[in-house]
Amino acid sequence: MPRATWPLRNGRPVVSVLLTLAATGHQIGCNLLADTGAGAAHVGFEVLLQENDCHRCGGIPAQGVLLGGAYVGSFPVFVIRVQIPALSFDHYVRAVGVPQVPTGLDGVAAFRFLNRFTYGNFGMPQQFGLET
Amino acid sequence: MSALASVENQNRELARRINEEARSNPASPYAGKFVGIANGQVVTVSEDLDEVVRRLRAVEPDPQKAFCVEAGLDYNQVQDIWSAR
């Protein structure tokens, strides 16, 4: 089974993904906090990103969502392309556009995204990884 | 209202009605599917979001004139995000 692992950042689990910029087609790397407590299995989003990044990636508007907890209120959602080359993952997913993301990171990978994979530390306490 | 804002409103209103239908009628052809809308019209319906995006981009290259909805979800339910900032 293909597996990708990444070192913890400030002790927190992350996943690294590639986004594609609409204007140039260039790819940018993003480190997302892996947060199984973000949303549920059947919600209308898979990741949270800065709203500006959603626009830069040419996101297609999708049904907005209501959030509580660290983010409170109504937020827009966009469909964007997300890639994890090591896993041959290349799909469109729904990203909530938020004004701020966790310090030092580029966004949040919510439970619906992580739940596509087998996830965990795979016996390596300083790593977090995804397996298909 | 600008032409773009009008299209966006039409897309959102159609998505709202489709979701309402899917939630009230599990036999709806939209229930549990991703629905792609462009310029106020349903363009594609599929269980595969990638396929919906491909069709939408082929029909309407401007993302602002397109819209996606997963029909049947409760978008009025608050989803908690526990991540610390």
Backbone of each chain as ProteinMPNN parsed JSONL, in Angstrom:
{"seq_chain_A": "MPRATWPLRNGRPVVSVLLTLAATGHQIGCNLLADTGAGAAHVGFEVLLQENDCHRCGGIPAQGVLLGGAYVGSFPVFVIRVQIPALSFDHYVRAVGVPQVPTGLDGVAAFRFLNRFTYGNFGMPQQFGLET", "coords_chain_A": {"N_chain_A": [[0.845, -1.192, 0.0], [0.651, 2.196, -0.922], [2.246, 4.756, 0.951], [2.465, 7.868, 2.612], [4.414, 9.9, 4.67], [4.896, 12.488, 7.117], [6.948, 14.705, 9.055], [6.054, 15.651, 12.411], [4.807, 18.942, 13.11], [5.72, 21.372, 15.273], [4.917, 19.554, 17.143], [2.496, 18.747, 16.161], [0.229, 16.936, 14.037], [0.615, 16.807, 10.508], [-0.39, 17.039, 7.042], [0.971, 17.096, 3.805], [0.124, 18.758, 0.887], [-0.46, 19.392, -2.628], [-1.501, 22.266, -4.323], [-3.05, 23.762, -7.19], [-2.348, 26.631, -8.978], [-4.595, 28.85, -10.509], [-4.0, 30.88, -12.335], [-1.445, 30.462, -13.421], [-0.984, 27.76, -13.549], [0.934, 26.663, -12.049], [2.166, 24.681, -9.31], [1.631, 24.728, -5.796], [2.98, 24.011, -2.615], [1.322, 22.933, 0.33], [0.999, 22.83, 3.807], [-1.063, 21.113, 5.886], [-2.896, 21.081, 8.883], [-3.561, 18.038, 10.349], [-6.58, 17.116, 11.315], [-8.696, 15.274, 12.988], [-10.831, 16.06, 14.431], [-12.121, 18.002, 13.079], [-15.015, 18.735, 11.73], [-17.348, 16.246, 10.449], [-17.942, 12.865, 9.229], [-19.703, 13.062, 7.113], [-19.923, 15.763, 5.822], [-20.064, 18.974, 4.187], [-17.474, 19.601, 3.284], [-13.878, 19.195, 2.981], [-11.374, 20.189, 3.51], [-9.835, 23.079, 5.081], [-8.943, 26.265, 4.042], [-7.118, 29.357, 3.545], [-9.288, 31.863, 2.401], [-8.436, 33.392, 0.267], [-6.539, 31.753, -0.959], [-8.202, 29.804, -1.994], [-9.471, 31.221, -4.014], [-7.252, 31.874, -5.61], [-6.693, 29.409, -6.615], [-8.641, 29.019, -8.421], [-11.13, 28.17, -7.517], [-14.263, 26.53, -7.707], [-17.357, 27.787, -6.789], [-19.187, 26.386, -4.069], [-21.785, 24.87, -2.044], [-22.15, 26.778, 0.864], [-21.053, 26.597, 4.351], [-21.919, 26.218, 7.857], [-19.986, 26.945, 10.622], [-18.659, 26.048, 13.866], [-16.952, 26.47, 17.035], [-13.548, 26.734, 16.689], [-13.858, 28.336, 14.511], [-16.44, 30.517, 13.782], [-19.581, 30.92, 12.421], [-20.908, 31.675, 9.117], [-19.464, 30.335, 6.203], [-17.781, 30.505, 3.027], [-17.529, 27.957, 0.482], [-15.386, 26.172, -1.704], [-14.647, 24.325, -4.67], [-11.714, 22.686, -5.219], [-8.609, 21.587, -6.73], [-6.693, 19.003, -5.37], [-3.611, 17.499, -4.681], [-1.629, 14.654, -3.797], [1.223, 13.541, -4.521], [2.82, 11.283, -3.799], [0.987, 9.415, -3.108], [-0.399, 9.068, -5.364], [-2.643, 10.586, -5.433], [-5.103, 12.598, -6.718], [-7.446, 14.695, -6.848], [-10.566, 16.506, -6.933], [-11.643, 18.476, -4.278], [-13.699, 19.764, -1.618], [-13.174, 22.914, -0.237], [-13.274, 24.883, 2.644], [-13.34, 28.359, 2.793], [-11.539, 30.32, 4.875], [-10.764, 33.078, 7.128], [-8.429, 32.976, 8.655], [-5.769, 30.694, 9.358], [-4.357, 27.85, 11.155], [-1.523, 28.824, 13.068], [1.574, 29.015, 11.408], [0.939, 27.095, 9.588], [-0.831, 26.059, 6.584], [-3.464, 25.514, 6.457], [-6.238, 23.324, 7.208], [-6.688, 19.859, 7.294], [-9.587, 18.231, 7.226], [-11.799, 15.874, 8.942], [-13.312, 14.466, 7.018], [-11.654, 14.455, 4.806], [-9.282, 13.163, 5.768], [-10.382, 10.73, 6.34], [-10.622, 9.458, 3.952], [-8.441, 7.924, 3.718], [-6.2, 5.453, 5.222], [-5.021, 6.453, 8.291], [-2.488, 7.824, 10.526], [0.21, 7.287, 12.906], [1.692, 5.133, 12.244], [3.38, 3.633, 13.871], [5.491, 5.346, 14.276], [6.305, 7.75, 16.333], [6.988, 10.434, 15.885], [5.99, 11.149, 13.484], [3.403, 11.677, 11.028], [1.059, 10.105, 8.973], [-0.411, 9.077, 5.809], [-2.129, 6.455, 4.183], [-2.975, 4.574, 1.325]], "CA_chain_A": [[0.0, 0.0, 0.0], [1.424, 3.445, -0.886], [2.151, 5.508, 2.203], [3.228, 9.114, 2.703], [4.501, 10.366, 6.06], [5.496, 13.807, 7.292], [7.297, 14.962, 10.454], [5.158, 16.548, 13.151], [5.201, 20.363, 13.14], [5.406, 21.838, 16.63], [4.236, 18.469, 17.833], [1.146, 18.535, 15.625], [0.249, 16.15, 12.797], [0.326, 17.542, 9.28], [-0.293, 16.387, 5.742], [1.421, 18.039, 2.787], [-0.604, 18.587, -0.363], [-0.19, 20.363, -3.677], [-2.624, 22.964, -4.947], [-2.691, 24.284, -8.506], [-2.766, 28.018, -9.167], [-5.378, 28.983, -11.736], [-3.436, 31.842, -13.287], [-0.203, 29.99, -14.051], [-0.904, 26.301, -13.59], [1.991, 26.215, -11.139], [1.698, 24.033, -8.089], [2.194, 25.224, -4.538], [2.872, 23.059, -1.52], [0.624, 23.422, 1.513], [0.991, 21.952, 4.971], [-2.373, 21.207, 6.533], [-3.053, 20.393, 10.157], [-4.413, 16.853, 10.254], [-7.461, 17.295, 12.462], [-9.869, 14.401, 12.913], [-11.932, 16.733, 15.126], [-12.684, 19.052, 12.222], [-16.148, 18.239, 10.972], [-17.749, 14.847, 10.593], [-17.694, 12.055, 8.035], [-20.577, 13.47, 6.008], [-20.116, 17.21, 5.813], [-19.862, 19.532, 2.857], [-16.113, 20.096, 3.068], [-12.813, 18.256, 3.352], [-10.227, 20.94, 4.024], [-10.028, 24.509, 5.3], [-7.821, 27.048, 3.53], [-7.391, 30.784, 3.455], [-10.214, 32.091, 1.278], [-7.663, 33.911, -0.866], [-5.931, 30.611, -1.656], [-9.277, 29.154, -2.769], [-9.665, 32.016, -5.237], [-6.051, 31.733, -6.446], [-6.731, 28.084, -7.24], [-9.777, 28.959, -9.342], [-12.146, 27.33, -6.91], [-15.661, 26.64, -8.116], [-18.194, 27.939, -5.598], [-20.041, 25.264, -3.653], [-22.681, 25.244, -0.959], [-21.435, 27.217, 2.061], [-21.298, 25.819, 5.571], [-21.905, 26.895, 9.15], [-18.975, 26.358, 11.494], [-18.59, 26.46, 15.26], [-15.675, 26.112, 17.659], [-12.458, 27.656, 16.373], [-14.402, 29.264, 13.512], [-17.865, 30.654, 14.077], [-20.351, 31.669, 11.439], [-21.129, 31.124, 7.783], [-18.235, 30.449, 5.422], [-17.914, 30.009, 1.656], [-16.84, 26.703, 0.15], [-14.953, 26.13, -3.099], [-14.104, 23.045, -5.124], [-10.351, 22.898, -5.717], [-7.843, 20.367, -7.005], [-5.694, 18.683, -4.353], [-2.783, 16.351, -5.061], [-0.566, 14.1, -2.959], [1.852, 12.686, -5.539], [3.324, 10.015, -3.271], [-0.137, 8.483, -3.004], [-1.122, 9.168, -6.632], [-3.943, 11.203, -5.125], [-5.334, 13.773, -7.545], [-8.902, 14.806, -6.871], [-11.195, 17.761, -6.525], [-12.258, 18.388, -2.956], [-14.31, 21.037, -1.21], [-12.39, 23.64, 0.77], [-13.9, 26.051, 3.267], [-12.489, 29.545, 2.798], [-11.567, 30.965, 6.199], [-9.87, 34.242, 7.145], [-7.167, 32.646, 9.316], [-5.487, 29.263, 9.487], [-3.468, 27.644, 12.308], [-0.222, 29.488, 12.955], [2.662, 28.229, 10.839], [0.42, 26.107, 8.644], [-1.563, 26.652, 5.469], [-4.868, 25.152, 6.53], [-6.633, 22.163, 8.016], [-7.286, 18.699, 6.637], [-10.672, 17.835, 8.117], [-11.99, 14.428, 9.076], [-13.805, 13.835, 5.782], [-10.497, 14.238, 3.933], [-8.416, 12.13, 6.358], [-11.12, 9.471, 6.348], [-10.441, 8.799, 2.652], [-7.215, 7.136, 3.806], [-5.802, 4.96, 6.54], [-4.157, 7.527, 8.781], [-1.923, 7.603, 11.852], [1.677, 7.448, 12.975], [2.269, 3.883, 11.732], [4.445, 3.197, 14.772], [6.561, 6.353, 14.326], [5.658, 8.805, 17.115], [7.31, 11.787, 15.418], [5.505, 11.273, 12.113], [1.994, 11.423, 10.747], [1.023, 9.658, 7.591], [-1.613, 8.581, 5.133], [-1.907, 5.266, 3.378], [-4.157, 4.261, 0.51]], "C_chain_A": [[0.881, 1.243, 0.0], [1.18, 4.208, 0.42], [2.983, 6.772, 2.078], [3.241, 9.533, 4.165], [5.219, 11.701, 6.1], [5.837, 13.997, 8.768], [6.25, 15.851, 11.119], [5.7, 17.973, 13.08], [4.751, 20.938, 14.478], [4.57, 20.806, 17.375], [2.87, 18.135, 17.281], [1.224, 17.785, 14.289], [-0.11, 17.009, 11.588], [0.303, 16.597, 8.081], [0.107, 17.463, 4.739], [0.722, 17.729, 1.472], [-0.124, 19.622, -1.367], [-1.505, 20.95, -4.165], [-2.148, 23.522, -6.278], [-3.243, 25.691, -8.677], [-3.464, 28.169, -10.51], [-4.661, 29.838, -12.776], [-2.264, 31.275, -14.071], [-0.154, 28.487, -14.258], [0.188, 25.748, -12.705], [1.385, 25.585, -9.892], [2.373, 24.644, -6.872], [1.976, 24.164, -3.464], [2.189, 23.694, -0.323], [0.699, 22.37, 2.608], [-0.296, 22.179, 5.75], [-2.359, 20.463, 7.859], [-4.008, 19.222, 9.977], [-5.298, 16.801, 11.492], [-8.709, 16.432, 12.323], [-11.068, 15.007, 13.643], [-12.563, 17.843, 14.307], [-13.783, 18.458, 11.357], [-16.388, 16.76, 11.193], [-17.545, 14.131, 9.26], [-18.525, 12.517, 6.835], [-20.904, 14.952, 6.134], [-19.748, 17.723, 4.422], [-18.498, 20.143, 2.63], [-15.11, 19.052, 3.511], [-11.58, 18.953, 3.908], [-10.663, 22.372, 4.308], [-8.762, 25.21, 4.831], [-8.159, 28.522, 3.66], [-8.286, 31.012, 2.237], [-9.465, 32.584, 0.045], [-7.009, 32.771, -1.658], [-6.978, 29.868, -2.497], [-9.499, 29.894, -4.079], [-8.471, 31.862, -6.172], [-6.043, 30.402, -7.186], [-7.937, 27.933, -8.173], [-10.919, 28.121, -8.82], [-13.544, 27.596, -7.449], [-16.508, 26.781, -6.857], [-19.052, 26.698, -5.336], [-20.899, 25.746, -2.488], [-21.882, 25.605, 0.292], [-21.833, 26.416, 3.281], [-21.303, 26.735, 6.792], [-20.904, 26.18, 10.043], [-19.118, 26.884, 12.914], [-17.26, 26.006, 15.829], [-14.621, 27.148, 17.344], [-12.883, 28.685, 15.328], [-15.906, 29.321, 13.741], [-18.533, 31.481, 12.99], [-20.501, 30.924, 10.128], [-19.89, 31.37, 6.925], [-18.47, 29.897, 4.011], [-17.109, 28.727, 1.459], [-16.53, 26.716, -1.346], [-14.44, 24.73, -3.432], [-12.742, 23.309, -5.754], [-9.667, 21.552, -5.919], [-6.77, 20.196, -5.933], [-4.931, 17.438, -4.79], [-1.835, 15.95, -3.932], [0.159, 13.096, -3.852], [2.298, 11.33, -5.016], [2.233, 8.954, -3.165], [-0.909, 8.393, -4.326], [-2.532, 9.716, -6.408], [-4.068, 12.489, -5.914], [-6.844, 13.904, -7.735], [-9.341, 16.231, -6.559], [-11.871, 17.541, -5.176], [-12.841, 19.759, -2.61], [-13.525, 21.647, -0.052], [-13.21, 24.796, 1.318], [-12.897, 27.204, 3.222], [-12.627, 30.274, 4.113], [-10.571, 32.131, 6.212], [-8.506, 33.95, 7.763], [-7.024, 31.139, 9.384], [-4.543, 29.075, 10.669], [-2.076, 28.212, 12.051], [0.843, 28.542, 12.417], [2.236, 27.183, 9.848], [-0.436, 26.816, 7.586], [-3.054, 26.312, 5.491], [-5.064, 23.917, 7.38], [-7.166, 21.077, 7.094], [-8.324, 18.138, 7.603], [-10.906, 16.328, 8.063], [-12.441, 13.783, 7.767], [-12.658, 13.586, 4.805], [-9.638, 13.095, 4.486], [-9.064, 10.756, 6.257], [-11.141, 8.779, 4.984], [-9.327, 7.754, 2.729], [-7.209, 6.332, 5.098], [-4.804, 5.988, 7.066], [-3.621, 7.193, 10.172], [-0.423, 7.781, 11.837], [2.415, 6.188, 12.515], [3.482, 3.439, 12.556], [5.611, 4.165, 14.881], [6.011, 7.591, 15.03], [5.948, 10.226, 16.65], [6.816, 12.047, 13.999], [3.978, 11.165, 12.101], [1.909, 11.036, 9.28], [-0.343, 9.211, 7.119], [-1.229, 7.395, 4.279], [-3.169, 4.994, 2.566], [-4.351, 2.747, 0.441]], "O_chain_A": [[1.778, 1.349, 0.836], [0.055, 4.287, 0.915], [4.074, 6.753, 1.509], [2.203, 9.525, 4.826], [6.04, 12.01, 5.236], [5.114, 13.514, 9.639], [5.636, 16.698, 10.469], [6.911, 18.181, 12.999], [3.558, 20.986, 14.779], [3.652, 21.137, 18.126], [2.149, 17.324, 17.863], [2.161, 17.973, 13.513], [-1.024, 17.831, 11.645], [0.889, 15.515, 8.103], [-0.361, 18.599, 4.813], [0.725, 16.591, 1.003], [0.531, 20.6, -1.007], [-2.483, 20.237, -4.389], [-0.949, 23.73, -6.465], [-4.444, 25.921, -8.54], [-2.981, 27.673, -11.528], [-4.715, 29.54, -13.969], [-2.104, 31.573, -15.255], [0.639, 27.997, -15.062], [0.367, 24.535, -12.604], [0.269, 25.902, -9.48], [3.542, 25.028, -6.919], [0.933, 23.513, -3.41], [2.442, 24.853, 0.002], [0.49, 21.181, 2.367], [-0.579, 23.285, 6.21], [-1.863, 19.339, 7.941], [-5.132, 19.396, 9.507], [-4.83, 16.482, 12.585], [-9.659, 16.802, 11.633], [-12.192, 14.528, 13.494], [-13.447, 18.549, 14.793], [-13.512, 17.765, 10.376], [-15.729, 16.114, 12.007], [-17.044, 14.71, 8.295], [-18.102, 12.38, 5.687], [-22.014, 15.335, 6.502], [-19.195, 16.994, 3.598], [-18.366, 21.101, 1.867], [-15.419, 18.154, 4.293], [-10.83, 18.369, 4.689], [-11.711, 22.822, 3.844], [-7.651, 24.807, 5.176], [-9.315, 28.898, 3.857], [-8.067, 30.427, 1.176], [-9.814, 32.236, -1.084], [-6.938, 32.826, -2.886], [-6.673, 29.368, -3.58], [-9.692, 29.276, -5.126], [-8.643, 31.733, -7.384], [-5.453, 30.286, -8.26], [-8.215, 26.836, -8.657], [-11.601, 27.439, -9.585], [-13.951, 28.745, -7.623], [-16.384, 25.966, -5.944], [-19.563, 26.061, -6.257], [-20.759, 26.873, -2.014], [-21.033, 24.83, 0.731], [-22.805, 25.66, 3.264], [-20.779, 27.849, 6.771], [-20.963, 24.961, 10.204], [-19.615, 27.985, 13.148], [-16.526, 25.251, 15.191], [-14.777, 28.318, 17.692], [-12.328, 29.782, 15.272], [-16.561, 28.288, 13.877], [-18.107, 32.595, 12.683], [-20.259, 29.72, 10.036], [-19.336, 32.47, 6.917], [-19.243, 28.96, 3.817], [-16.143, 28.459, 2.174], [-17.32, 27.212, -2.149], [-13.872, 24.043, -2.582], [-12.636, 24.07, -6.715], [-10.076, 20.53, -5.368], [-6.03, 21.131, -5.628], [-5.527, 16.448, -5.215], [-1.312, 16.798, -3.21], [-0.239, 11.934, -3.933], [2.169, 10.327, -5.717], [2.514, 7.756, -3.137], [-1.942, 7.728, -4.403], [-3.478, 9.349, -7.105], [-3.226, 13.378, -5.79], [-7.434, 13.316, -8.642], [-8.592, 17.035, -6.003], [-12.573, 16.552, -4.967], [-12.514, 20.77, -3.232], [-13.253, 20.998, 0.959], [-13.769, 25.589, 0.561], [-11.732, 27.028, 3.579], [-13.697, 30.787, 4.439], [-9.643, 32.167, 5.404], [-7.524, 34.612, 7.426], [-8.009, 30.403, 9.458], [-3.974, 30.055, 11.147], [-1.53, 28.091, 10.954], [0.998, 27.42, 12.899], [3.073, 26.453, 9.316], [-0.72, 28.01, 7.689], [-3.813, 26.774, 4.638], [-4.197, 23.517, 8.157], [-7.994, 21.34, 6.222], [-7.979, 17.631, 8.67], [-10.305, 15.611, 7.262], [-12.006, 12.68, 7.438], [-12.687, 12.61, 4.055], [-9.305, 12.163, 3.755], [-8.379, 9.744, 6.106], [-11.617, 7.65, 4.865], [-9.272, 6.825, 1.923], [-8.079, 6.493, 5.954], [-3.856, 6.352, 6.37], [-4.207, 6.394, 10.902], [0.149, 8.34, 10.902], [3.641, 6.194, 12.412], [4.47, 2.939, 12.018], [6.62, 3.846, 15.511], [5.325, 8.401, 14.406], [5.204, 11.142, 17.0], [7.18, 13.05, 13.384], [3.359, 10.639, 13.026], [2.621, 11.592, 8.445], [-1.276, 9.002, 7.895], [-0.133, 7.343, 3.721], [-4.286, 5.163, 3.055], [-5.291, 2.274, -0.197]]}, "seq_chain_B": "MSALASVENQNRELARRINEEARSNPASPYAGKFVGIANGQVVTVSEDLDEVVRRLRAVEPDPQKAFCVEAGLDYNQVQDIWSAR", "coords_chain_B": {"N_chain_B": [[-27.965, 45.13, -10.053], [-25.151, 43.226, -11.031], [-24.411, 41.342, -14.059], [-22.928, 39.069, -13.473], [-23.37, 38.751, -10.715], [-26.059, 38.205, -10.801], [-26.099, 35.723, -12.121], [-24.699, 34.207, -10.234], [-26.495, 34.307, -8.089], [-28.702, 32.995, -9.225], [-27.609, 30.453, -9.579], [-27.096, 29.7, -6.906], [-29.688, 29.745, -5.824], [-30.952, 27.762, -7.327], [-29.418, 25.569, -6.498], [-30.122, 25.524, -3.821], [-32.818, 24.81, -3.999], [-32.627, 22.304, -5.187], [-31.251, 20.893, -3.215], [-33.09, 21.001, -1.157], [-35.159, 19.519, -2.268], [-33.878, 17.027, -2.49], [-33.475, 16.422, 0.165], [-36.032, 16.196, 1.152], [-37.127, 14.215, -0.344], [-36.065, 11.134, -0.681], [-36.005, 9.612, -2.982], [-35.408, 11.288, -4.961], [-33.721, 12.2, -7.987], [-31.436, 13.548, -7.497], [-30.558, 13.002, -4.957], [-27.995, 12.367, -2.691], [-26.058, 12.809, -4.572], [-23.53, 14.624, -6.419], [-24.149, 17.758, -7.774], [-23.735, 19.65, -10.6], [-23.863, 22.974, -11.551], [-24.372, 25.53, -13.917], [-24.603, 28.829, -14.985], [-27.234, 29.078, -14.083], [-28.425, 26.667, -14.739], [-28.862, 23.119, -14.455], [-26.11, 21.153, -15.105], [-24.749, 18.76, -14.837], [-24.956, 15.612, -13.119], [-23.694, 13.542, -10.693], [-22.122, 10.841, -8.878], [-19.516, 11.257, -8.585], [-17.32, 13.676, -7.805], [-15.101, 14.647, -9.2], [-15.765, 14.108, -11.859], [-17.97, 15.753, -12.144], [-16.754, 18.279, -11.948], [-15.099, 18.233, -14.206], [-17.029, 18.228, -16.268], [-18.338, 20.63, -15.752], [-16.265, 22.502, -16.168], [-15.863, 22.146, -18.864], [-18.195, 23.121, -19.936], [-18.536, 25.684, -18.811], [-16.046, 27.807, -18.506], [-15.503, 29.852, -16.701], [-15.121, 29.934, -13.339], [-16.666, 31.354, -11.544], [-19.187, 31.435, -12.569], [-20.187, 29.023, -12.186], [-21.329, 26.276, -10.093], [-21.379, 24.014, -7.332], [-23.101, 21.422, -5.649], [-23.55, 19.077, -3.062], [-26.107, 17.077, -2.959], [-28.569, 16.683, -0.512], [-27.366, 16.942, 1.937], [-27.358, 18.41, 5.241], [-27.009, 21.583, 5.336], [-27.479, 23.526, 7.159], [-26.719, 22.696, 9.589], [-24.52, 23.193, 12.239], [-21.056, 22.755, 11.975], [-18.505, 21.606, 13.941], [-15.229, 22.823, 14.473], [-12.35, 21.946, 15.923], [-9.752, 22.682, 15.967], [-6.979, 24.376, 17.349], [-6.013, 27.771, 16.965]], "CA_chain_B": [[-27.204, 43.898, -9.857], [-24.363, 42.903, -12.215], [-24.78, 40.078, -14.708], [-22.278, 37.977, -12.748], [-24.083, 38.54, -9.448], [-27.337, 37.58, -11.133], [-25.821, 34.304, -12.386], [-24.358, 33.571, -8.95], [-27.734, 34.151, -7.318], [-29.505, 31.935, -9.858], [-26.966, 29.166, -9.261], [-27.313, 29.386, -5.481], [-31.108, 29.468, -5.6], [-31.226, 26.441, -7.891], [-28.782, 24.597, -5.604], [-30.936, 25.442, -2.604], [-34.043, 24.055, -4.293], [-32.241, 20.906, -5.424], [-30.929, 20.268, -1.926], [-34.347, 20.859, -0.423], [-35.858, 18.373, -2.875], [-33.17, 15.789, -2.152], [-33.652, 16.143, 1.594], [-37.426, 15.831, 1.447], [-37.512, 13.045, -1.148], [-34.888, 10.284, -0.904], [-36.048, 9.048, -4.332], [-35.013, 12.333, -5.915], [-32.53, 11.814, -8.775], [-30.264, 14.289, -7.014], [-30.22, 12.615, -3.584], [-26.703, 11.726, -2.493], [-25.183, 13.041, -5.722], [-22.999, 15.96, -6.659], [-24.858, 18.408, -8.873], [-23.004, 20.77, -11.176], [-24.771, 23.996, -12.092], [-23.703, 26.65, -14.581], [-25.507, 29.828, -15.578], [-28.61, 28.855, -13.66], [-28.95, 25.415, -15.263], [-28.153, 21.899, -14.07], [-25.258, 20.689, -16.203], [-24.349, 17.37, -14.645], [-25.26, 14.987, -11.829], [-22.831, 12.356, -10.601], [-21.585, 10.514, -7.546], [-18.077, 11.526, -8.657], [-17.094, 15.123, -7.873], [-14.13, 14.925, -10.275], [-16.505, 14.098, -13.117], [-18.797, 16.963, -12.165], [-15.883, 19.426, -12.233], [-14.689, 18.145, -15.619], [-18.152, 18.65, -17.114], [-18.577, 22.062, -15.531], [-15.202, 23.282, -16.819], [-16.059, 22.055, -20.306], [-19.365, 23.927, -20.304], [-18.371, 27.065, -18.358], [-14.669, 27.95, -17.994], [-15.422, 30.826, -15.602], [-15.617, 29.25, -12.137], [-17.653, 32.159, -10.815], [-20.513, 31.215, -13.152], [-20.528, 27.625, -11.924], [-21.649, 25.999, -8.69], [-21.519, 22.587, -7.002], [-23.749, 21.097, -4.375], [-23.79, 17.664, -2.757], [-27.521, 17.149, -2.605], [-29.043, 15.838, 0.575], [-26.727, 17.273, 3.21], [-27.964, 19.475, 6.032], [-26.032, 22.668, 5.377], [-27.785, 24.43, 8.264], [-26.17, 22.137, 10.822], [-23.204, 23.748, 12.551], [-19.979, 21.762, 12.038], [-17.474, 22.099, 14.843], [-13.809, 22.712, 14.145], [-11.735, 22.094, 17.243], [-8.344, 23.061, 15.837], [-6.544, 25.645, 17.943], [-5.423, 28.643, 15.954]], "C_chain_B": [[-26.443, 43.57, -11.15], [-24.811, 41.57, -12.801], [-24.181, 38.897, -13.95], [-23.011, 37.68, -11.441], [-25.411, 37.855, -9.695], [-27.152, 36.081, -11.381], [-25.52, 33.575, -11.08], [-25.609, 33.332, -8.117], [-28.617, 33.049, -7.895], [-28.934, 30.558, -9.512], [-27.258, 28.753, -7.816], [-28.775, 29.025, -5.21], [-31.481, 28.088, -6.149], [-30.627, 25.349, -6.996], [-29.604, 24.417, -4.334], [-32.172, 24.595, -2.849], [-33.734, 22.572, -4.519], [-31.947, 20.208, -4.1], [-32.186, 20.039, -1.102], [-35.111, 19.649, -0.946], [-35.203, 17.061, -2.452], [-33.376, 15.413, -0.691], [-35.073, 15.69, 1.916], [-37.863, 14.574, 0.707], [-36.275, 12.194, -1.462], [-34.857, 9.652, -2.294], [-35.678, 10.078, -5.397], [-33.775, 11.887, -6.692], [-31.26, 12.521, -8.304], [-29.745, 13.763, -5.671], [-28.888, 11.873, -3.518], [-25.709, 11.947, -3.613], [-24.614, 14.461, -5.692], [-23.696, 16.524, -7.893], [-24.032, 19.616, -9.321], [-23.958, 21.707, -11.887], [-23.924, 25.061, -12.776], [-24.755, 27.545, -15.207], [-26.972, 29.519, -15.306], [-29.239, 27.573, -14.163], [-28.164, 24.237, -14.691], [-27.402, 21.375, -15.283], [-24.958, 19.206, -16.081], [-24.707, 16.91, -13.236], [-24.449, 13.708, -11.762], [-22.469, 12.088, -9.146], [-20.108, 10.888, -7.45], [-17.853, 13.034, -8.831], [-16.101, 15.481, -8.975], [-14.835, 15.014, -11.636], [-17.369, 15.356, -13.25], [-17.939, 18.179, -12.531], [-15.443, 19.411, -13.702], [-15.806, 18.651, -16.541], [-18.397, 20.156, -16.971], [-17.537, 22.908, -16.264], [-15.355, 23.255, -18.333], [-17.182, 22.987, -20.769], [-19.152, 25.405, -19.98], [-16.98, 27.244, -17.745], [-14.542, 28.932, -16.825], [-15.983, 30.195, -14.328], [-16.689, 30.037, -11.393], [-19.071, 31.97, -11.353], [-20.979, 29.774, -12.963], [-20.777, 27.431, -10.428], [-21.779, 24.493, -8.515], [-22.278, 22.435, -5.699], [-23.829, 19.577, -4.254], [-25.191, 17.607, -2.197], [-27.868, 16.17, -1.496], [-28.398, 16.108, 1.912], [-27.501, 18.38, 3.919], [-26.936, 20.59, 6.199], [-26.334, 23.688, 6.471], [-27.268, 23.91, 9.594], [-24.761, 22.692, 11.029], [-22.189, 22.62, 12.68], [-18.841, 22.324, 12.893], [-16.077, 21.821, 14.319], [-13.063, 22.954, 15.445], [-10.278, 22.506, 17.182], [-8.062, 24.365, 16.568], [-5.923, 26.479, 16.847], [-3.903, 28.632, 16.059]], "O_chain_B": [[-27.016, 43.628, -12.238], [-25.489, 40.778, -12.147], [-24.822, 37.858, -13.794], [-23.247, 36.522, -11.097], [-25.845, 37.022, -8.899], [-27.947, 35.267, -10.912], [-26.015, 32.473, -10.843], [-25.763, 32.272, -7.51], [-29.209, 32.265, -7.153], [-29.673, 29.625, -9.197], [-27.619, 27.608, -7.544], [-29.057, 28.099, -4.45], [-32.23, 27.342, -5.519], [-31.262, 24.32, -6.764], [-29.764, 23.303, -3.836], [-32.539, 23.764, -2.018], [-34.49, 21.699, -4.093], [-32.35, 19.064, -3.893], [-32.329, 19.014, -0.434], [-35.642, 18.853, -0.172], [-35.889, 16.101, -2.1], [-33.444, 14.233, -0.349], [-35.29, 14.9, 2.835], [-38.849, 13.939, 1.081], [-35.529, 12.496, -2.394], [-33.803, 9.202, -2.743], [-35.642, 9.769, -6.588], [-32.879, 11.265, -6.123], [-30.15, 12.136, -8.67], [-28.61, 14.052, -5.293], [-28.686, 10.873, -4.208], [-24.634, 11.347, -3.617], [-25.144, 15.358, -5.036], [-23.816, 15.853, -8.918], [-23.682, 20.483, -8.52], [-24.759, 21.285, -12.722], [-22.873, 25.447, -12.263], [-25.677, 27.075, -15.874], [-27.831, 29.674, -16.174], [-30.45, 27.391, -14.04], [-26.957, 24.335, -14.469], [-27.981, 21.179, -16.351], [-24.915, 18.482, -17.076], [-24.753, 17.702, -12.295], [-24.509, 12.881, -12.672], [-22.504, 12.983, -8.302], [-19.518, 10.842, -6.37], [-18.162, 13.594, -9.883], [-16.249, 16.52, -9.619], [-14.533, 15.886, -12.45], [-17.48, 15.939, -14.328], [-18.356, 19.012, -13.335], [-15.42, 20.451, -14.359], [-15.552, 19.409, -17.478], [-18.632, 20.855, -17.957], [-17.876, 23.905, -16.902], [-15.018, 24.225, -19.012], [-17.119, 23.563, -21.855], [-19.531, 26.277, -20.761], [-16.759, 26.872, -16.592], [-13.589, 28.856, -16.049], [-17.185, 29.945, -14.241], [-17.52, 29.458, -10.694], [-20.044, 32.304, -10.677], [-22.008, 29.358, -13.495], [-20.475, 28.302, -9.613], [-22.227, 23.785, -9.417], [-22.113, 23.224, -4.768], [-24.136, 18.882, -5.222], [-25.432, 18.046, -1.073], [-27.509, 14.994, -1.541], [-28.831, 15.562, 2.927], [-28.2, 19.175, 3.291], [-26.096, 20.541, 7.097], [-25.549, 24.609, 6.695], [-27.364, 24.595, 10.612], [-23.925, 22.666, 10.125], [-22.419, 21.648, 13.399], [-18.289, 23.384, 12.596], [-15.782, 20.744, 13.8], [-13.134, 24.046, 16.01], [-9.631, 22.664, 18.218], [-8.803, 25.338, 16.431], [-5.363, 25.936, 15.895], [-3.225, 29.309, 15.286]]}, "name": "protein", "num_of_chains": 2, "seq": "MPRATWPLRNGRPVVSVLLTLAATGHQIGCNLLADTGAGAAHVGFEVLLQENDCHRCGGIPAQGVLLGGAYVGSFPVFVIRVQIPALSFDHYVRAVGVPQVPTGLDGVAAFRFLNRFTYGNFGMPQQFGLETMSALASVENQNRELARRINEEARSNPASPYAGKFVGIANGQVVTVSEDLDEVVRRLRAVEPDPQKAFCVEAGLDYNQVQDIWSAR"}
